Amino acid sequence: MSENILEKILRHKREEVADSRKRLPLEKLKEWVAEVPFAPVGFGPALQHPGEVALIAEVKRRSPSRGIIIKDFNLMETIAAYREAEADAVSVLTEREFFGGAAEYLAAARLMTRQPLLRKDFIIDLYQIYESRFLGADALLLIAGALADEELGEFIETTRALGMEALVETRTPDEIERAIAAKASIIGINNRDLRSFQVDLKTTRELIGYINKPHFTVVSESGIKNRTDVETLGSYGADAILVGESLMTSGDLQDGVRRFKGVGKAMKVAVV
Ligand SMILES: O=C(O)c1ccccc1NCC(=O)[C@H](O)[C@H](O)COP(=O)(O)O
């Protein structure tokens, strides 16, 4: 059977991390991390507005599903716009090969804003968690489907030990169960099927019932196009949304952010 896109990305990532470990061994990286002079800012609290859906605005140049998203990409303008329009948090894609991102984008964003920063990459090794802290991340993405149970638990623990928070991305009830067992507190529901690239916001509606809402923060991810979508997701009880492509192609980033903000959310309780 041929490799799906996630498997392809993960294979590439393993090679990349092996390379990084050779260039800068983990022990050395840990020494550098110990010298970082600032503490992470709260990503989780930024996503919890009473009665309102919070926005994580993503810096995204390219993607496997869309190819090039924005031709005249300007990192500084993008970060400045997300800052001025007061996105609740900013997600920076650092994956280079498939998304056209860069670790340097995150480091630059750290210099430009005090908003909570999410490192969006494919984390498969503890090394990348230390690297994320060194680059200035406040939070990082962990994809439940890409990690074994022990890894998920260990990675969440290490992320917290370094003062950051983990957004644990899920696609199925089983992955939600695994995320909860691994002590995740922020759970992402990805509306995009990474095999077919089909997007369906009903994924959030279906899966949110498996999460005992008052105890977790739920982020609906991918395929969110407009304010009506945010209203729909808010009515399902999502605490926050993660938006990349629709913002990057909006033509006016600040206006784009404002259009996704200020939408009410339902206070959902557990169904399962
Ligand atoms: O976006 C993709 O094509 C993609 C393909 C394979 C793995 C991950 C992918 N996206 C990562 C993301 O999680 C999205 O960038 C994020 O949820 C924002 O999605 P969107 O608003 O649809 O750009």
The ligand as a MOL file (V3000), in Angstrom:
LIG
                    3D

  0  0  0     0  0            999 V3000
M  V30 BEGIN CTAB
M  V30 COUNTS 23 23 0 0 0
M  V30 BEGIN ATOM
M  V30 1 O -3.1940 21.7180 5.4610 0
M  V30 2 C -2.8760 20.6360 4.9470 0
M  V30 3 O -2.9810 20.3960 3.7340 0
M  V30 4 C -2.2890 19.5440 5.7810 0
M  V30 5 C -1.9080 18.3550 5.1750 0
M  V30 6 C -1.3250 17.3450 5.9160 0
M  V30 7 C -1.1100 17.5000 7.2720 0
M  V30 8 C -1.4930 18.6930 7.8950 0
M  V30 9 C -2.0750 19.6950 7.1660 0
M  V30 10 N -2.4270 20.8820 7.7480 0
M  V30 11 C -1.9910 21.2710 9.0430 0
M  V30 12 C -3.0270 21.9580 9.8000 0
M  V30 13 O -3.3260 21.5080 10.8750 0
M  V30 14 C -3.6520 23.2180 9.2620 0
M  V30 15 O -2.6220 24.0440 8.8210 0
M  V30 16 C -4.4760 24.0020 10.2600 0
M  V30 17 O -5.4230 23.2090 10.8790 0
M  V30 18 C -5.1800 25.1740 9.5330 0
M  V30 19 O -5.9800 24.6530 8.5080 0
M  V30 20 P -6.6110 25.5920 7.3870 0
M  V30 21 O -7.3520 26.6950 8.0800 0
M  V30 22 O -7.5240 24.7210 6.6060 0
M  V30 23 O -5.4890 26.1380 6.5920 0
M  V30 END ATOM
M  V30 BEGIN BOND
M  V30 1 2 1 2
M  V30 2 1 2 3
M  V30 3 1 2 4
M  V30 4 1 4 5
M  V30 5 2 4 9
M  V30 6 2 5 6
M  V30 7 1 6 7
M  V30 8 2 7 8
M  V30 9 1 8 9
M  V30 10 1 9 10
M  V30 11 1 10 11
M  V30 12 1 11 12
M  V30 13 2 12 13
M  V30 14 1 12 14
M  V30 15 1 14 15
M  V30 16 1 14 16
M  V30 17 1 16 17
M  V30 18 1 16 18
M  V30 19 1 18 19
M  V30 20 1 19 20
M  V30 21 2 20 21
M  V30 22 1 20 22
M  V30 23 1 20 23
M  V30 END BOND
M  V30 END CTAB
M  END
